[in-house]
Amino acid sequence: MGIEINSGVKFDNVYIMPNYQDTYAGGDGANMTKYNWQPGHPEGWKA
């Protein structure tokens, strides 16, 4: 006699999203310019 269990888990929605670090401009040099979103760039970059 034996027992066999097959189980799968799937998540469709994320419960907690991490906060984006957007306090500082991009780059690592003295020329720190702020990013400006443009049409054609990913929608997630607008914020």
mmCIF entry with sequence, helices, sheets and N, C-alpha, C, O atoms, coordinates in Angstrom:
data_MODEL
# 
_entry.id   MODEL 
# 
_entity.id                         1 
_entity.type                       polymer 
_entity.pdbx_number_of_molecules   1 
# 
_entity_poly.entity_id                      1 
_entity_poly.type                           'polypeptide(L)' 
_entity_poly.nstd_linkage                   no 
_entity_poly.nstd_monomer                   no 
_entity_poly.pdbx_seq_one_letter_code       MGIEINSGVKFDNVYIMPNYQDTYAGGDGANMTKYNWQPGHPEGWKA 
_entity_poly.pdbx_seq_one_letter_code_can   MGIEINSGVKFDNVYIMPNYQDTYAGGDGANMTKYNWQPGHPEGWKA 
_entity_poly.pdbx_strand_id                 A 
# 
loop_
_entity_poly_seq.entity_id 
_entity_poly_seq.num 
_entity_poly_seq.mon_id 
_entity_poly_seq.hetero 
1 1  MET n 
1 2  GLY n 
1 3  ILE n 
1 4  GLU n 
1 5  ILE n 
1 6  ASN n 
1 7  SER n 
1 8  GLY n 
1 9  VAL n 
1 10 LYS n 
1 11 PHE n 
1 12 ASP n 
1 13 ASN n 
1 14 VAL n 
1 15 TYR n 
1 16 ILE n 
1 17 MET n 
1 18 PRO n 
1 19 ASN n 
1 20 TYR n 
1 21 GLN n 
1 22 ASP n 
1 23 THR n 
1 24 TYR n 
1 25 ALA n 
1 26 GLY n 
1 27 GLY n 
1 28 ASP n 
1 29 GLY n 
1 30 ALA n 
1 31 ASN n 
1 32 MET n 
1 33 THR n 
1 34 LYS n 
1 35 TYR n 
1 36 ASN n 
1 37 TRP n 
1 38 GLN n 
1 39 PRO n 
1 40 GLY n 
1 41 HIS n 
1 42 PRO n 
1 43 GLU n 
1 44 GLY n 
1 45 TRP n 
1 46 LYS n 
1 47 ALA n 
# 
_struct_asym.id          A 
_struct_asym.entity_id   1 
# 
_struct_conf.conf_type_id            HELX_P 
_struct_conf.id                      HELX_P1 
_struct_conf.pdbx_PDB_helix_id       AA1 
_struct_conf.beg_label_comp_id       GLU 
_struct_conf.beg_label_asym_id       A 
_struct_conf.beg_label_seq_id        43 
_struct_conf.pdbx_beg_PDB_ins_code   ? 
_struct_conf.end_label_comp_id       TRP 
_struct_conf.end_label_asym_id       A 
_struct_conf.end_label_seq_id        45 
_struct_conf.pdbx_end_PDB_ins_code   ? 
_struct_conf.beg_auth_comp_id        GLU 
_struct_conf.beg_auth_asym_id        A 
_struct_conf.beg_auth_seq_id         43 
_struct_conf.end_auth_comp_id        TRP 
_struct_conf.end_auth_asym_id        A 
_struct_conf.end_auth_seq_id         45 
_struct_conf.pdbx_PDB_helix_class    5 
_struct_conf.details                 ? 
_struct_conf.pdbx_PDB_helix_length   3 
# 
_struct_conf_type.id          HELX_P 
_struct_conf_type.criteria    ? 
_struct_conf_type.reference   ? 
# 
loop_
_atom_site.group_PDB 
_atom_site.id 
_atom_site.type_symbol 
_atom_site.label_atom_id 
_atom_site.label_alt_id 
_atom_site.label_comp_id 
_atom_site.label_asym_id 
_atom_site.label_entity_id 
_atom_site.label_seq_id 
_atom_site.pdbx_PDB_ins_code 
_atom_site.Cartn_x 
_atom_site.Cartn_y 
_atom_site.Cartn_z 
_atom_site.occupancy 
_atom_site.B_iso_or_equiv 
_atom_site.pdbx_formal_charge 
_atom_site.auth_seq_id 
_atom_site.auth_comp_id 
_atom_site.auth_asym_id 
_atom_site.auth_atom_id 
_atom_site.pdbx_PDB_model_num 
ATOM 1   N N  . MET A 1 1  ? 0.845  -1.173 0.000   1.00 0.00 ? 1  MET A N  1 
ATOM 2   C CA . MET A 1 1  ? 0.000  0.000  0.000   1.00 0.00 ? 1  MET A CA 1 
ATOM 3   C C  . MET A 1 1  ? 0.895  1.243  0.000   1.00 0.00 ? 1  MET A C  1 
ATOM 4   O O  . MET A 1 1  ? 1.911  1.275  0.695   1.00 0.00 ? 1  MET A O  1 
ATOM 5   N N  . GLY A 1 2  ? 0.532  2.237  -0.755  1.00 0.00 ? 2  GLY A N  1 
ATOM 6   C CA . GLY A 1 2  ? 1.319  3.453  -0.807  1.00 0.00 ? 2  GLY A CA 1 
ATOM 7   C C  . GLY A 1 2  ? 0.434  4.651  -1.094  1.00 0.00 ? 2  GLY A C  1 
ATOM 8   O O  . GLY A 1 2  ? -0.690 4.523  -1.579  1.00 0.00 ? 2  GLY A O  1 
ATOM 9   N N  . ILE A 1 3  ? 0.973  5.812  -0.784  1.00 0.00 ? 3  ILE A N  1 
ATOM 10  C CA . ILE A 1 3  ? 0.263  7.072  -1.031  1.00 0.00 ? 3  ILE A CA 1 
ATOM 11  C C  . ILE A 1 3  ? 1.172  7.955  -1.870  1.00 0.00 ? 3  ILE A C  1 
ATOM 12  O O  . ILE A 1 3  ? 2.354  8.122  -1.571  1.00 0.00 ? 3  ILE A O  1 
ATOM 13  N N  . GLU A 1 4  ? 0.609  8.504  -2.902  1.00 0.00 ? 4  GLU A N  1 
ATOM 14  C CA . GLU A 1 4  ? 1.366  9.409  -3.753  1.00 0.00 ? 4  GLU A CA 1 
ATOM 15  C C  . GLU A 1 4  ? 0.594  10.715 -3.876  1.00 0.00 ? 4  GLU A C  1 
ATOM 16  O O  . GLU A 1 4  ? -0.602 10.719 -4.169  1.00 0.00 ? 4  GLU A O  1 
ATOM 17  N N  . ILE A 1 5  ? 1.300  11.832 -3.646  1.00 0.00 ? 5  ILE A N  1 
ATOM 18  C CA . ILE A 1 5  ? 0.675  13.154 -3.743  1.00 0.00 ? 5  ILE A CA 1 
ATOM 19  C C  . ILE A 1 5  ? 1.500  13.999 -4.702  1.00 0.00 ? 5  ILE A C  1 
ATOM 20  O O  . ILE A 1 5  ? 2.710  14.148 -4.534  1.00 0.00 ? 5  ILE A O  1 
ATOM 21  N N  . ASN A 1 6  ? 0.840  14.542 -5.696  1.00 0.00 ? 6  ASN A N  1 
ATOM 22  C CA . ASN A 1 6  ? 1.469  15.486 -6.622  1.00 0.00 ? 6  ASN A CA 1 
ATOM 23  C C  . ASN A 1 6  ? 0.772  16.821 -6.433  1.00 0.00 ? 6  ASN A C  1 
ATOM 24  O O  . ASN A 1 6  ? -0.452 16.914 -6.527  1.00 0.00 ? 6  ASN A O  1 
ATOM 25  N N  . SER A 1 7  ? 1.562  17.857 -6.164  1.00 0.00 ? 7  SER A N  1 
ATOM 26  C CA . SER A 1 7  ? 0.969  19.162 -5.898  1.00 0.00 ? 7  SER A CA 1 
ATOM 27  C C  . SER A 1 7  ? 1.737  20.236 -6.660  1.00 0.00 ? 7  SER A C  1 
ATOM 28  O O  . SER A 1 7  ? 2.961  20.176 -6.777  1.00 0.00 ? 7  SER A O  1 
ATOM 29  N N  . GLY A 1 8  ? 1.008  21.212 -7.171  1.00 0.00 ? 8  GLY A N  1 
ATOM 30  C CA . GLY A 1 8  ? 1.628  22.339 -7.855  1.00 0.00 ? 8  GLY A CA 1 
ATOM 31  C C  . GLY A 1 8  ? 1.037  23.628 -7.321  1.00 0.00 ? 8  GLY A C  1 
ATOM 32  O O  . GLY A 1 8  ? -0.149 23.690 -6.994  1.00 0.00 ? 8  GLY A O  1 
ATOM 33  N N  . VAL A 1 9  ? 1.859  24.646 -7.234  1.00 0.00 ? 9  VAL A N  1 
ATOM 34  C CA . VAL A 1 9  ? 1.405  25.937 -6.735  1.00 0.00 ? 9  VAL A CA 1 
ATOM 35  C C  . VAL A 1 9  ? 1.719  26.987 -7.794  1.00 0.00 ? 9  VAL A C  1 
ATOM 36  O O  . VAL A 1 9  ? 2.810  27.004 -8.363  1.00 0.00 ? 9  VAL A O  1 
ATOM 37  N N  . LYS A 1 10 ? 0.755  27.859 -8.049  1.00 0.00 ? 10 LYS A N  1 
ATOM 38  C CA . LYS A 1 10 ? 0.938  28.920 -9.031  1.00 0.00 ? 10 LYS A CA 1 
ATOM 39  C C  . LYS A 1 10 ? 0.403  30.212 -8.449  1.00 0.00 ? 10 LYS A C  1 
ATOM 40  O O  . LYS A 1 10 ? -0.685 30.239 -7.876  1.00 0.00 ? 10 LYS A O  1 
ATOM 41  N N  . PHE A 1 11 ? 1.180  31.302 -8.599  1.00 0.00 ? 11 PHE A N  1 
ATOM 42  C CA . PHE A 1 11 ? 0.760  32.614 -8.134  1.00 0.00 ? 11 PHE A CA 1 
ATOM 43  C C  . PHE A 1 11 ? 0.551  33.508 -9.353  1.00 0.00 ? 11 PHE A C  1 
ATOM 44  O O  . PHE A 1 11 ? 1.457  33.683 -10.167 1.00 0.00 ? 11 PHE A O  1 
ATOM 45  N N  . ASP A 1 12 ? -0.642 34.065 -9.468  1.00 0.00 ? 12 ASP A N  1 
ATOM 46  C CA . ASP A 1 12 ? -0.942 34.958 -10.590 1.00 0.00 ? 12 ASP A CA 1 
ATOM 47  C C  . ASP A 1 12 ? -0.699 36.416 -10.246 1.00 0.00 ? 12 ASP A C  1 
ATOM 48  O O  . ASP A 1 12 ? -0.395 37.213 -11.133 1.00 0.00 ? 12 ASP A O  1 
ATOM 49  N N  . ASN A 1 13 ? -0.824 36.780 -8.985  1.00 0.00 ? 13 ASN A N  1 
ATOM 50  C CA . ASN A 1 13 ? -0.655 38.165 -8.558  1.00 0.00 ? 13 ASN A CA 1 
ATOM 51  C C  . ASN A 1 13 ? 0.400  38.241 -7.471  1.00 0.00 ? 13 ASN A C  1 
ATOM 52  O O  . ASN A 1 13 ? 0.468  37.380 -6.594  1.00 0.00 ? 13 ASN A O  1 
ATOM 53  N N  . VAL A 1 14 ? 1.214  39.268 -7.535  1.00 0.00 ? 14 VAL A N  1 
ATOM 54  C CA . VAL A 1 14 ? 2.243  39.473 -6.523  1.00 0.00 ? 14 VAL A CA 1 
ATOM 55  C C  . VAL A 1 14 ? 1.596  40.164 -5.327  1.00 0.00 ? 14 VAL A C  1 
ATOM 56  O O  . VAL A 1 14 ? 0.886  41.154 -5.499  1.00 0.00 ? 14 VAL A O  1 
ATOM 57  N N  . TYR A 1 15 ? 1.830  39.660 -4.129  1.00 0.00 ? 15 TYR A N  1 
ATOM 58  C CA . TYR A 1 15 ? 1.222  40.227 -2.928  1.00 0.00 ? 15 TYR A CA 1 
ATOM 59  C C  . TYR A 1 15 ? 1.932  41.501 -2.476  1.00 0.00 ? 15 TYR A C  1 
ATOM 60  O O  . TYR A 1 15 ? 1.284  42.487 -2.124  1.00 0.00 ? 15 TYR A O  1 
ATOM 61  N N  . ILE A 1 16 ? 3.267  41.477 -2.487  1.00 0.00 ? 16 ILE A N  1 
ATOM 62  C CA . ILE A 1 16 ? 4.054  42.641 -2.047  1.00 0.00 ? 16 ILE A CA 1 
ATOM 63  C C  . ILE A 1 16 ? 5.092  42.956 -3.126  1.00 0.00 ? 16 ILE A C  1 
ATOM 64  O O  . ILE A 1 16 ? 5.886  42.097 -3.509  1.00 0.00 ? 16 ILE A O  1 
ATOM 65  N N  . MET A 1 17 ? 5.074  44.182 -3.601  1.00 0.00 ? 17 MET A N  1 
ATOM 66  C CA . MET A 1 17 ? 6.079  44.614 -4.571  1.00 0.00 ? 17 MET A CA 1 
ATOM 67  C C  . MET A 1 17 ? 7.153  45.418 -3.841  1.00 0.00 ? 17 MET A C  1 
ATOM 68  O O  . MET A 1 17 ? 6.836  46.186 -2.933  1.00 0.00 ? 17 MET A O  1 
ATOM 69  N N  . PRO A 1 18 ? 8.418  45.252 -4.228  1.00 0.00 ? 18 PRO A N  1 
ATOM 70  C CA . PRO A 1 18 ? 9.479  46.049 -3.586  1.00 0.00 ? 18 PRO A CA 1 
ATOM 71  C C  . PRO A 1 18 ? 9.379  47.504 -4.015  1.00 0.00 ? 18 PRO A C  1 
ATOM 72  O O  . PRO A 1 18 ? 8.899  47.801 -5.109  1.00 0.00 ? 18 PRO A O  1 
ATOM 73  N N  . ASN A 1 19 ? 9.826  48.398 -3.168  1.00 0.00 ? 19 ASN A N  1 
ATOM 74  C CA . ASN A 1 19 ? 9.868  49.814 -3.511  1.00 0.00 ? 19 ASN A CA 1 
ATOM 75  C C  . ASN A 1 19 ? 11.053 50.065 -4.442  1.00 0.00 ? 19 ASN A C  1 
ATOM 76  O O  . ASN A 1 19 ? 12.138 49.519 -4.239  1.00 0.00 ? 19 ASN A O  1 
ATOM 77  N N  . TYR A 1 20 ? 10.840 50.884 -5.450  1.00 0.00 ? 20 TYR A N  1 
ATOM 78  C CA . TYR A 1 20 ? 11.919 51.240 -6.355  1.00 0.00 ? 20 TYR A CA 1 
ATOM 79  C C  . TYR A 1 20 ? 12.744 52.364 -5.741  1.00 0.00 ? 20 TYR A C  1 
ATOM 80  O O  . TYR A 1 20 ? 12.204 53.283 -5.125  1.00 0.00 ? 20 TYR A O  1 
ATOM 81  N N  . GLN A 1 21 ? 14.045 52.279 -5.915  1.00 0.00 ? 21 GLN A N  1 
ATOM 82  C CA . GLN A 1 21 ? 14.926 53.331 -5.429  1.00 0.00 ? 21 GLN A CA 1 
ATOM 83  C C  . GLN A 1 21 ? 15.016 54.343 -6.559  1.00 0.00 ? 21 GLN A C  1 
ATOM 84  O O  . GLN A 1 21 ? 15.721 54.126 -7.544  1.00 0.00 ? 21 GLN A O  1 
ATOM 85  N N  . ASP A 1 22 ? 14.295 55.455 -6.410  1.00 0.00 ? 22 ASP A N  1 
ATOM 86  C CA . ASP A 1 22 ? 14.318 56.476 -7.444  1.00 0.00 ? 22 ASP A CA 1 
ATOM 87  C C  . ASP A 1 22 ? 14.615 57.860 -6.867  1.00 0.00 ? 22 ASP A C  1 
ATOM 88  O O  . ASP A 1 22 ? 14.256 58.876 -7.463  1.00 0.00 ? 22 ASP A O  1 
ATOM 89  N N  . THR A 1 23 ? 15.266 57.896 -5.714  1.00 0.00 ? 23 THR A N  1 
ATOM 90  C CA . THR A 1 23 ? 15.601 59.161 -5.074  1.00 0.00 ? 23 THR A CA 1 
ATOM 91  C C  . THR A 1 23 ? 16.753 59.849 -5.789  1.00 0.00 ? 23 THR A C  1 
ATOM 92  O O  . THR A 1 23 ? 16.806 61.077 -5.850  1.00 0.00 ? 23 THR A O  1 
ATOM 93  N N  . TYR A 1 24 ? 17.671 59.067 -6.327  1.00 0.00 ? 24 TYR A N  1 
ATOM 94  C CA . TYR A 1 24 ? 18.862 59.617 -6.963  1.00 0.00 ? 24 TYR A CA 1 
ATOM 95  C C  . TYR A 1 24 ? 18.804 59.388 -8.461  1.00 0.00 ? 24 TYR A C  1 
ATOM 96  O O  . TYR A 1 24 ? 18.108 58.490 -8.934  1.00 0.00 ? 24 TYR A O  1 
ATOM 97  N N  . ALA A 1 25 ? 19.533 60.197 -9.200  1.00 0.00 ? 25 ALA A N  1 
ATOM 98  C CA . ALA A 1 25 ? 19.602 60.050 -10.655 1.00 0.00 ? 25 ALA A CA 1 
ATOM 99  C C  . ALA A 1 25 ? 20.498 58.872 -11.013 1.00 0.00 ? 25 ALA A C  1 
ATOM 100 O O  . ALA A 1 25 ? 21.215 58.345 -10.163 1.00 0.00 ? 25 ALA A O  1 
ATOM 101 N N  . GLY A 1 26 ? 20.453 58.472 -12.254 1.00 0.00 ? 26 GLY A N  1 
ATOM 102 C CA . GLY A 1 26 ? 21.275 57.356 -12.705 1.00 0.00 ? 26 GLY A CA 1 
ATOM 103 C C  . GLY A 1 26 ? 22.720 57.746 -12.920 1.00 0.00 ? 26 GLY A C  1 
ATOM 104 O O  . GLY A 1 26 ? 23.043 58.931 -13.008 1.00 0.00 ? 26 GLY A O  1 
ATOM 105 N N  . GLY A 1 27 ? 23.579 56.768 -13.004 1.00 0.00 ? 27 GLY A N  1 
ATOM 106 C CA . GLY A 1 27 ? 24.995 57.023 -13.269 1.00 0.00 ? 27 GLY A CA 1 
ATOM 107 C C  . GLY A 1 27 ? 25.830 57.025 -12.007 1.00 0.00 ? 27 GLY A C  1 
ATOM 108 O O  . GLY A 1 27 ? 25.301 57.010 -10.895 1.00 0.00 ? 27 GLY A O  1 
ATOM 109 N N  . ASP A 1 28 ? 27.140 57.042 -12.189 1.00 0.00 ? 28 ASP A N  1 
ATOM 110 C CA . ASP A 1 28 ? 28.026 57.008 -11.032 1.00 0.00 ? 28 ASP A CA 1 
ATOM 111 C C  . ASP A 1 28 ? 29.103 58.082 -11.112 1.00 0.00 ? 28 ASP A C  1 
ATOM 112 O O  . ASP A 1 28 ? 30.049 58.073 -10.324 1.00 0.00 ? 28 ASP A O  1 
ATOM 113 N N  . GLY A 1 29 ? 28.968 58.990 -12.043 1.00 0.00 ? 29 GLY A N  1 
ATOM 114 C CA . GLY A 1 29 ? 29.967 60.035 -12.187 1.00 0.00 ? 29 GLY A CA 1 
ATOM 115 C C  . GLY A 1 29 ? 29.447 61.383 -11.714 1.00 0.00 ? 29 GLY A C  1 
ATOM 116 O O  . GLY A 1 29 ? 28.401 61.477 -11.071 1.00 0.00 ? 29 GLY A O  1 
ATOM 117 N N  . ALA A 1 30 ? 30.192 62.413 -12.043 1.00 0.00 ? 30 ALA A N  1 
ATOM 118 C CA . ALA A 1 30 ? 29.804 63.758 -11.630 1.00 0.00 ? 30 ALA A CA 1 
ATOM 119 C C  . ALA A 1 30 ? 28.588 64.261 -12.407 1.00 0.00 ? 30 ALA A C  1 
ATOM 120 O O  . ALA A 1 30 ? 27.875 65.143 -11.928 1.00 0.00 ? 30 ALA A O  1 
ATOM 121 N N  . ASN A 1 31 ? 28.346 63.714 -13.595 1.00 0.00 ? 31 ASN A N  1 
ATOM 122 C CA . ASN A 1 31 ? 27.219 64.144 -14.427 1.00 0.00 ? 31 ASN A CA 1 
ATOM 123 C C  . ASN A 1 31 ? 25.985 63.328 -14.063 1.00 0.00 ? 31 ASN A C  1 
ATOM 124 O O  . ASN A 1 31 ? 25.659 62.362 -14.752 1.00 0.00 ? 31 ASN A O  1 
ATOM 125 N N  . MET A 1 32 ? 25.300 63.702 -12.996 1.00 0.00 ? 32 MET A N  1 
ATOM 126 C CA . MET A 1 32 ? 24.113 62.988 -12.532 1.00 0.00 ? 32 MET A CA 1 
ATOM 127 C C  . MET A 1 32 ? 22.872 63.676 -13.091 1.00 0.00 ? 32 MET A C  1 
ATOM 128 O O  . MET A 1 32 ? 22.406 64.666 -12.527 1.00 0.00 ? 32 MET A O  1 
ATOM 129 N N  . THR A 1 33 ? 22.341 63.166 -14.182 1.00 0.00 ? 33 THR A N  1 
ATOM 130 C CA . THR A 1 33 ? 21.167 63.773 -14.806 1.00 0.00 ? 33 THR A CA 1 
ATOM 131 C C  . THR A 1 33 ? 19.925 62.949 -14.493 1.00 0.00 ? 33 THR A C  1 
ATOM 132 O O  . THR A 1 33 ? 20.006 61.729 -14.351 1.00 0.00 ? 33 THR A O  1 
ATOM 133 N N  . LYS A 1 34 ? 18.783 63.608 -14.386 1.00 0.00 ? 34 LYS A N  1 
ATOM 134 C CA . LYS A 1 34 ? 17.532 62.936 -14.091 1.00 0.00 ? 34 LYS A CA 1 
ATOM 135 C C  . LYS A 1 34 ? 16.983 62.327 -15.366 1.00 0.00 ? 34 LYS A C  1 
ATOM 136 O O  . LYS A 1 34 ? 17.032 62.946 -16.429 1.00 0.00 ? 34 LYS A O  1 
ATOM 137 N N  . TYR A 1 35 ? 16.455 61.099 -15.260 1.00 0.00 ? 35 TYR A N  1 
ATOM 138 C CA . TYR A 1 35 ? 15.875 60.398 -16.404 1.00 0.00 ? 35 TYR A CA 1 
ATOM 139 C C  . TYR A 1 35 ? 14.525 60.997 -16.755 1.00 0.00 ? 35 TYR A C  1 
ATOM 140 O O  . TYR A 1 35 ? 13.716 61.258 -15.864 1.00 0.00 ? 35 TYR A O  1 
ATOM 141 N N  . ASN A 1 36 ? 14.268 61.221 -18.042 1.00 0.00 ? 36 ASN A N  1 
ATOM 142 C CA . ASN A 1 36 ? 12.975 61.688 -18.541 1.00 0.00 ? 36 ASN A CA 1 
ATOM 143 C C  . ASN A 1 36 ? 12.379 60.618 -19.433 1.00 0.00 ? 36 ASN A C  1 
ATOM 144 O O  . ASN A 1 36 ? 12.964 60.243 -20.449 1.00 0.00 ? 36 ASN A O  1 
ATOM 145 N N  . TRP A 1 37 ? 11.190 60.120 -19.040 1.00 0.00 ? 37 TRP A N  1 
ATOM 146 C CA . TRP A 1 37 ? 10.525 59.074 -19.813 1.00 0.00 ? 37 TRP A CA 1 
ATOM 147 C C  . TRP A 1 37 ? 10.123 59.607 -21.176 1.00 0.00 ? 37 TRP A C  1 
ATOM 148 O O  . TRP A 1 37 ? 9.736  60.768 -21.311 1.00 0.00 ? 37 TRP A O  1 
ATOM 149 N N  . GLN A 1 38 ? 10.219 58.746 -22.192 1.00 0.00 ? 38 GLN A N  1 
ATOM 150 C CA . GLN A 1 38 ? 9.842  59.109 -23.559 1.00 0.00 ? 38 GLN A CA 1 
ATOM 151 C C  . GLN A 1 38 ? 8.970  58.007 -24.133 1.00 0.00 ? 38 GLN A C  1 
ATOM 152 O O  . GLN A 1 38 ? 9.123  56.845 -23.757 1.00 0.00 ? 38 GLN A O  1 
ATOM 153 N N  . PRO A 1 39 ? 8.058  58.346 -25.038 1.00 0.00 ? 39 PRO A N  1 
ATOM 154 C CA . PRO A 1 39 ? 7.239  57.316 -25.679 1.00 0.00 ? 39 PRO A CA 1 
ATOM 155 C C  . PRO A 1 39 ? 8.119  56.242 -26.303 1.00 0.00 ? 39 PRO A C  1 
ATOM 156 O O  . PRO A 1 39 ? 9.126  56.542 -26.944 1.00 0.00 ? 39 PRO A O  1 
ATOM 157 N N  . GLY A 1 40 ? 7.731  55.003 -26.110 1.00 0.00 ? 40 GLY A N  1 
ATOM 158 C CA . GLY A 1 40 ? 8.519  53.881 -26.606 1.00 0.00 ? 40 GLY A CA 1 
ATOM 159 C C  . GLY A 1 40 ? 9.311  53.208 -25.504 1.00 0.00 ? 40 GLY A C  1 
ATOM 160 O O  . GLY A 1 40 ? 9.698  52.048 -25.650 1.00 0.00 ? 40 GLY A O  1 
ATOM 161 N N  . HIS A 1 41 ? 9.563  53.906 -24.402 1.00 0.00 ? 41 HIS A N  1 
ATOM 162 C CA . HIS A 1 41 ? 10.239 53.308 -23.250 1.00 0.00 ? 41 HIS A CA 1 
ATOM 163 C C  . HIS A 1 41 ? 9.216  52.512 -22.451 1.00 0.00 ? 41 HIS A C  1 
ATOM 164 O O  . HIS A 1 41 ? 8.022  52.789 -22.565 1.00 0.00 ? 41 HIS A O  1 
ATOM 165 N N  . PRO A 1 42 ? 9.628  51.543 -21.652 1.00 0.00 ? 42 PRO A N  1 
ATOM 166 C CA . PRO A 1 42 ? 8.680  50.745 -20.859 1.00 0.00 ? 42 PRO A CA 1 
ATOM 167 C C  . PRO A 1 42 ? 7.817  51.634 -19.960 1.00 0.00 ? 42 PRO A C  1 
ATOM 168 O O  . PRO A 1 42 ? 8.300  52.606 -19.378 1.00 0.00 ? 42 PRO A O  1 
ATOM 169 N N  . GLU A 1 43 ? 6.528  51.282 -19.860 1.00 0.00 ? 43 GLU A N  1 
ATOM 170 C CA . GLU A 1 43 ? 5.579  52.047 -19.032 1.00 0.00 ? 43 GLU A CA 1 
ATOM 171 C C  . GLU A 1 43 ? 6.007  52.083 -17.566 1.00 0.00 ? 43 GLU A C  1 
ATOM 172 O O  . GLU A 1 43 ? 5.759  53.071 -16.875 1.00 0.00 ? 43 GLU A O  1 
ATOM 173 N N  . GLY A 1 44 ? 6.649  51.015 -17.087 1.00 0.00 ? 44 GLY A N  1 
ATOM 174 C CA . GLY A 1 44 ? 7.085  50.954 -15.702 1.00 0.00 ? 44 GLY A CA 1 
ATOM 175 C C  . GLY A 1 44 ? 8.162  51.964 -15.351 1.00 0.00 ? 44 GLY A C  1 
ATOM 176 O O  . GLY A 1 44 ? 8.423  52.212 -14.173 1.00 0.00 ? 44 GLY A O  1 
ATOM 177 N N  . TRP A 1 45 ? 8.792  52.552 -16.369 1.00 0.00 ? 45 TRP A N  1 
ATOM 178 C CA . TRP A 1 45 ? 9.846  53.537 -16.137 1.00 0.00 ? 45 TRP A CA 1 
ATOM 179 C C  . TRP A 1 45 ? 9.296  54.934 -15.936 1.00 0.00 ? 45 TRP A C  1 
ATOM 180 O O  . TRP A 1 45 ? 10.053 55.839 -15.585 1.00 0.00 ? 45 TRP A O  1 
ATOM 181 N N  . LYS A 1 46 ? 7.969  55.150 -16.152 1.00 0.00 ? 46 LYS A N  1 
ATOM 182 C CA . LYS A 1 46 ? 7.386  56.481 -16.026 1.00 0.00 ? 46 LYS A CA 1 
ATOM 183 C C  . LYS A 1 46 ? 7.522  57.039 -14.614 1.00 0.00 ? 46 LYS A C  1 
ATOM 184 O O  . LYS A 1 46 ? 7.807  58.223 -14.436 1.00 0.00 ? 46 LYS A O  1 
ATOM 185 N N  . ALA A 1 47 ? 7.323  56.200 -13.625 1.00 0.00 ? 47 ALA A N  1 
ATOM 186 C CA . ALA A 1 47 ? 7.374  56.667 -12.227 1.00 0.00 ? 47 ALA A CA 1 
ATOM 187 C C  . ALA A 1 47 ? 8.761  57.133 -11.891 1.00 0.00 ? 47 ALA A C  1 
ATOM 188 O O  . ALA A 1 47 ? 9.012  57.563 -10.765 1.00 0.00 ? 47 ALA A O  1 
# 
